[in-house]
C-alpha cells in the first residue's frame, strides 16, 4: 500500500504525510509540481518538511508529473475526495492500493480523476467542507490498513 500526493501545496502537510508513511511502513509518492520547491535535497533541508517529518525517512518517490507517476504505479489508484461516491468504510481496500490525495487548494483535475479506479470519501459533519490533507491521509490509511490487516508490528525489545 502507498500514499500519493498530487501536486501538494503545503510543505508542512507533505512532511506530516512522510512521517505517517514512515511510522506505518507505507511508501509515499509525490507528483510534481508542488506549491513549494521540492528536490531530493529539499526533502531533508526544507524547514517545514523537516519540522513535520522530523528525522523519519520513508520510502519516497518523487514524480515529475502525472504521466511519470502512472507509468511507475502498479495496482489500483484510489482517490480520496470530498466528492467520492463511496465512503472509506464501505470501500473494499486491497493490499496493493495507492491512496491518492489531491492538492489542498484544487484537488485533482477531471482527467486525473478519470484515470483512478475509485473515488472514496471520509464522512464529515454537515456544514463542514473538508479535513486537512494529512489528517485525511491518516484516517484513510488507517482504515485501509485495518481492512487488509497490514498494520506494522513492532519488534519486541
N, C-alpha and C positions, 0 to 999 in steps of 0.2 A: 504494500500500500504506500502511496505517496501523496503529498500535498503539492499543488501547483498554484502559484500566484501569477495572475495575468496582469501585467503592466501595473504593479503596485505603485501607489503614490507616496506612501509614508514609510520612511526607513524604520521608524520605531515598531510598526506593525510587522515588517519583514523580520526584524530582529526577534520579536516575540514568537513568530512562527518558526524561525530557525531553532530557537530554544525548545519549542514544543516538539519539533521533529527530532531533535537530539534526545530529549528525555523519553520520548515514546518510540525511539528507534525506527523512525519513518523518514524517508528521503523527502527533500524539498526541491521543487523545480521553480525557477523564476523566469518568466517570459518578459523580455525587454520590449520596448523601452520602459524605464521606470521614471517616477517623478523626482528622482534624486540620482546623483552619479552612482553607477554600480559597475564594479570591475572585480576581478579576483582580489586585488589589493584592498578595495574598499569594503569587501566583506569582513575584513579584520580591522580596518582603520577608520571607517565612518563612525563618528561618535554615537549617533543614535542606534545604529546597528550593534555596535559593541556593547553599549549600555543595556540594550534589551536582550541580546543573545548571551551576554556575559562571556564566559570562556568556552561555551559549548560549540562543538564543531560537528554538525550533522552532515549527512550525505547531501550535498547541494549541487545542482546542475543549473547553470545559467544559459538560457537560450536567447539568441539574437532576436527572434521573432516567433510568431505562432507557427509558421511553416516548419522551422527548425525543431520546435517543441513537438509537433505532431510526428515528425519523422523519427524522433528519438523515443517516443512513448508507445509502450505496448499495453494492452489491456483496455478496460473501459475508462472513459473520462466522464466523471460525474460532476456536473456543475452545481455549485451551491448558489442559490439565487432567491431573492425575496419573491420572485415570480414563478418559482418551481411548482409543478403540478402535484408532486408527491411530498409528504413530509419525511424527514430523515428516519423517523421510527417506523414508517410504513414501507420504506425502500429496502430492498434486499441487497446489501453491500456484498462484494466479493473481495477476496484477499488481494487480487491484482489491481484493484481500482486506484485511480488517481483522482483525488478530490480537488476540483478546480475552483479557485476563488477569483472573482473579478476585481478590478481596481476599485479602490474606495470611492472614487468620485463618479465612475461611469459604468461599473460592472464590466460586462463583455459585450462586444457588438453582435448583432444578429448573425453574422457569418460565422463567428466563433461558436455561438450557441448551437447553430445548426450542425456543427461537427462534433457535438458532445453526445454521449449515449443516454444521458438522463439529466433532468433538471429537478433538483430537490430543494426543499426549503426547511428552515428551522421555524417552528411555530413561535410567534411572538404575540404579545398583548395587542389588542385592538387599540388603534390610535398611535402606535409607535411605528417608525419606518424601518429601522434596521439595527442590527447589532454591530459592534466593532469587528473588523475583519479578523483579528487574531482571536477574539472571543468566539466568533463563528467557527473558525478553523478548529479550535479546541473542542467545541461541542460536537461538531460533525465528525471529527476524527475519533473522539471518544465513543460515539455511537457506532461508527463503522468498525472500530477495533473490538468493541463488545460483541457485535454480531458475528464477526469472523473468528473470535476468540484469539486475537493476536496481541493482547496487552503484553508488554515486555515483562519478563520475570527478572527480579533482582537476585543475583547470586548471594548465597548465604555467606556471611562474613564471620 
